[in-house]
Amino acid sequence: MDSRTYAILNTSDLELLDYGQLLTTSAETTIRNLKGVKAIVKYQGDMPPTIDELTTKTIHTHEEILVIVNGDEWKGQPEDE
């Protein structure tokens, strides 16, 4: 079972994040949807404050995010680390 959690957020919110609280290392390493307006970041354990403060996020399990990124709005899959 994968214990990582994924948040989908607006790309405009990427500059607000503290990447020291995330498994995603920078805005440049995020997976983005085809329109470039949504991005995925990941974390492990409790929701970091940097994510919790965002109002437009959606939270997903590893299994859910795999289905989402394979949909028409996204391309690629999250990297397995």
Order of alpha helices (4+ residues) and beta strands (2+ residues): beta-beta-beta-alpha-beta-alpha
